[in-house]
Amino acid sequence: MELRGAVAVVTGASSGIGAATALALHDAGATLVLHGRDTARLAELAERTGGAVVTGDLADVAAVPALAEEMLARFGRVDVLVNNAGVGWAGPFGEMTAQDVRRVVDVNLTAPIELTRALLPALRVRPAARVVFVTSIAGRTGVAGESVYSAVKAGLDGFAESLRFELAGTAVRIGVVVPGVVDTEFFARRGRPYERSSPRPVPAARVAAAVLRAAREDRADQYVPRWLRLPVLVRGVLPGVYRGLAARFGGSG
Ligand SMILES: NC(=O)c1ccc[n+]([C@@H]2O[C@H](COP(=O)([O-])OP(=O)(O)OC[C@H]3O[C@@H](n4cnc5c(N)ncnc54)[C@H](OP(=O)(O)O)[C@@H]3O)[C@@H](O)[C@H]2O)c1
């Protein structure tokens, strides 16, 4: 798909992977609708890219259809939707409050499903359209201390895969980008910094490049970094071996 001239909505554009994706899409000639809550950061990004800003809290899932209307109204069409916004939570599951659970589920799973539902009719009338989901390796392997986050990212993966089958033969293609550890504010925001020595965090721009490949080249599934495919493969073929290795070397925080 040609990104020059395409209208691209990026959720969570105010920070990290979303901001890097917005800049990469701008460099590729796309027209941007920048979403987030942080108005100052979004205004700065809009200044750099000429994009339009739409603010809204994705925890308020009932408001997502109105948010979609606003996004669509900015340029009268949408060709690319990047469902990137997300929030983490780390710690023992028993310490999560019902409110914590609701926020993680709503922002990471219900909101992107709702936004996709609301924008799909507009995407379907375009000659070519893309929906890209930023999920997580946590959703493919499970991680101790991130049970609800892992569950919603796995849910988003399942939604994307099903939608890809359902929309086969239409102009709307679905891509999933599965990052490992990325150097963003994600860890500080969730309240538990990333302290392991490996794997080393990758720059957000690398994930952004994968999002652009998903849109341009219709790539269904990409891991960043690419070697992350390996543990997922081992888990699929030899789950007992995987669990033994994960218990020893990782998968636990
Ligand atoms: N960093 C990693 O290691 C990593 C690994 C795997 C997957 N991911 C996924 O990558 C995506 C981007 O994360 P990031 O690393 O770039 O983190 P980040 O720097 O913390 O950015 C998160 C973005 O999501 C937006 N957001 C969070 N809660 C929101 C809410 N309630 N309503 C609206 N927007 C909200 C934030 O916007 P405001 O600040 O303006 O509210 C921000 O733009 C997430 O889906 C995350 O799960 C990250």
The ligand as an SDF file (V2000), in Angstrom:
LIG
                    3D

 48 52  0  0  0  0  0  0  0  0999 V2000
    7.6610   -0.6920   25.8630 N   0  0  0  0  0  0  0  0  0  0  0  0
    7.6270   -2.0010   25.7540 C   0  0  0  0  0  0  0  0  0  0  0  0
    8.5670   -2.7130   26.1870 O   0  0  0  0  0  0  0  0  0  0  0  0
    6.4690   -2.6890   25.0800 C   0  0  0  0  0  0  0  0  0  0  0  0
    6.6010   -4.0560   24.8130 C   0  0  0  0  0  0  0  0  0  0  0  0
    5.5530   -4.7200   24.1730 C   0  0  0  0  0  0  0  0  0  0  0  0
    4.4250   -4.0330   23.8110 C   0  0  0  0  0  0  0  0  0  0  0  0
    4.3170   -2.7100   24.0980 N   0  0  0  0  0  0  0  0  0  0  0  0
    3.0680   -2.0400   23.7000 C   0  0  0  0  0  0  0  0  0  0  0  0
    3.3840   -0.9440   22.8600 O   0  0  0  0  0  0  0  0  0  0  0  0
    2.3510    0.0230   22.9380 C   0  0  0  0  0  0  0  0  0  0  0  0
    2.9670    1.4140   23.1210 C   0  0  0  0  0  0  0  0  0  0  0  0
    3.6470    1.4490   24.3670 O   0  0  0  0  0  0  0  0  0  0  0  0
    4.9700    2.3070   24.6160 P   0  0  0  0  0  0  0  0  0  0  0  0
    6.0420    1.3550   24.9640 O   0  0  0  0  0  0  0  0  0  0  0  0
    5.1790    3.2620   23.5290 O   0  0  0  0  0  0  0  0  0  0  0  0
    4.5490    3.0170   25.9960 O   0  0  0  0  0  0  0  0  0  0  0  0
    4.3890    4.5550   26.3960 P   0  0  0  0  0  0  0  0  0  0  0  0
    5.5790    5.3260   26.0150 O   0  0  0  0  0  0  0  0  0  0  0  0
    3.9610    4.5200   27.8210 O   0  0  0  0  0  0  0  0  0  0  0  0
    3.1660    5.0480   25.5010 O   0  0  0  0  0  0  0  0  0  0  0  0
    1.8480    4.6220   25.7440 C   0  0  0  0  0  0  0  0  0  0  0  0
    0.8940    5.4510   24.8990 C   0  0  0  0  0  0  0  0  0  0  0  0
   -0.4360    4.9840   25.1520 O   0  0  0  0  0  0  0  0  0  0  0  0
   -1.2540    6.0870   25.4880 C   0  0  0  0  0  0  0  0  0  0  0  0
   -2.2310    5.7240   26.5120 N   0  0  0  0  0  0  0  0  0  0  0  0
   -2.0200    5.0310   27.6540 C   0  0  0  0  0  0  0  0  0  0  0  0
   -3.1540    4.9610   28.3690 N   0  0  0  0  0  0  0  0  0  0  0  0
   -4.0970    5.6280   27.6580 C   0  0  0  0  0  0  0  0  0  0  0  0
   -5.4620    5.9280   27.8710 C   0  0  0  0  0  0  0  0  0  0  0  0
   -6.1060    5.5310   28.9730 N   0  0  0  0  0  0  0  0  0  0  0  0
   -6.1330    6.6390   26.9380 N   0  0  0  0  0  0  0  0  0  0  0  0
   -5.4970    7.0770   25.8410 C   0  0  0  0  0  0  0  0  0  0  0  0
   -4.2050    6.8320   25.5770 N   0  0  0  0  0  0  0  0  0  0  0  0
   -3.5150    6.1180   26.4820 C   0  0  0  0  0  0  0  0  0  0  0  0
   -0.3250    7.1420   26.0530 C   0  0  0  0  0  0  0  0  0  0  0  0
   -0.8930    8.4130   25.8020 O   0  0  0  0  0  0  0  0  0  0  0  0
   -0.9800    9.5980   26.9170 P   0  0  0  0  0  0  0  0  0  0  0  0
    0.2820    9.5610   27.7050 O   0  0  0  0  0  0  0  0  0  0  0  0
   -1.1310   10.8300   26.0830 O   0  0  0  0  0  0  0  0  0  0  0  0
   -2.1740    9.2560   27.7010 O   0  0  0  0  0  0  0  0  0  0  0  0
    0.9350    6.9300   25.2460 C   0  0  0  0  0  0  0  0  0  0  0  0
    0.9060    7.6860   24.0620 O   0  0  0  0  0  0  0  0  0  0  0  0
    1.4340   -0.4220   24.0750 C   0  0  0  0  0  0  0  0  0  0  0  0
    0.3010   -1.0430   23.5430 O   0  0  0  0  0  0  0  0  0  0  0  0
    2.2850   -1.4250   24.8360 C   0  0  0  0  0  0  0  0  0  0  0  0
    1.4920   -2.3760   25.4940 O   0  0  0  0  0  0  0  0  0  0  0  0
    5.3130   -2.0080   24.7110 C   0  0  0  0  0  0  0  0  0  0  0  0
  1  2  1  0
  2  3  2  0
  2  4  1  0
  4  5  1  0
  4 48  2  0
  5  6  2  0
  6  7  1  0
  7  8  2  0
  8  9  1  0
  8 48  1  0
  9 10  1  0
  9 46  1  0
 10 11  1  0
 11 12  1  0
 11 44  1  0
 12 13  1  0
 13 14  1  0
 14 15  2  0
 14 16  1  0
 14 17  1  0
 17 18  1  0
 18 19  2  0
 18 20  1  0
 18 21  1  0
 21 22  1  0
 22 23  1  0
 23 24  1  0
 23 42  1  0
 24 25  1  0
 25 26  1  0
 25 36  1  0
 26 27  1  0
 26 35  1  0
 27 28  2  0
 28 29  1  0
 29 30  1  0
 29 35  2  0
 30 31  1  0
 30 32  2  0
 32 33  1  0
 33 34  2  0
 34 35  1  0
 36 37  1  0
 36 42  1  0
 37 38  1  0
 38 39  2  0
 38 40  1  0
 38 41  1  0
 42 43  1  0
 44 45  1  0
 44 46  1  0
 46 47  1  0
M  CHG  2   8   1  16  -1
M  END
$$$$
